[in-house]
Each structure stands twice: as C-alpha cells, then as structure tokens.
C-alpha cells in the first residue's frame, strides 16, 4: 500500500500550489486507477488530523483542498484511518517515560506519531522540525519523515 501522512502544516500548501513539487504531490494523491489498485495513493489520517485540516480551512471555500482530498480518498476507499483506540494502545505500549522525555514535538503532535508509525510505509511530510525528528528517531521503528515532497520517494 502506497500510504503517506500529511501534516496539517503541509496541507495548507495544497491550496493553489505554486511549488511544482507540491503540485506533483497533489496530482499523485488525486490519481486513482480501478485497474491497478496497488499503485493508488492512500492518505493516512486520524480523527485529530482531520479536525486540524478542517480548523485550518475554516469556513473558507477556497482553502478546502485537503478536505476535498480527504473526501475523494474516502469515496475511493483510499483513506487509511488510524483509530483513537489504536493511538491509545500504541501510546500505552511505546510511550514510556524515557521516550516521552526525549520527544521534541509539542504534546498536541504526540498523537500523530502513532499515526505515522502504524501506517504501512511509515512516510510523513511535515514542516515541523521537532515532529520530523521524533518520527525518524522513535525507537523500534524505521520511519521516514521529511519537510519537502521531493525528499521522499512517495510514488
């Protein structure tokens, strides 16, 4: 499964992207083939990240690119949803006191770490240096988190 986690601070770049790398990422996420399902992109989400997407968009109809993408992936069966129970169970097992002391990201982002680490490919794009650091250095997992789409072989 070709799945990826997109942090809210990156999703804002989906609105009229000027950057060709973001255009390429959005096209990849929107492309769907019924013939070759294994090559379709899947968006990894949780209730919390979807709520963040919606808060960022607010009532603005022009800034709803990521919400529209979530809707499209949902209708096409390409949304990989990590449940609150899965996040809670992950945190109970892996978020020891020692690990929690080493985390650099803010506590609000700590629920996003399990979302990435429970995904199939463990790929994430985020502009938050601390979140990227925590995902990449989380013990027992090999995840890839980057700040720019071109730094990740997501296709």
Order of alpha helices (4+ residues) and beta strands (2+ residues): beta-alpha-alpha-beta-alpha-alpha-beta-alpha-alpha-alpha-beta-alpha-beta
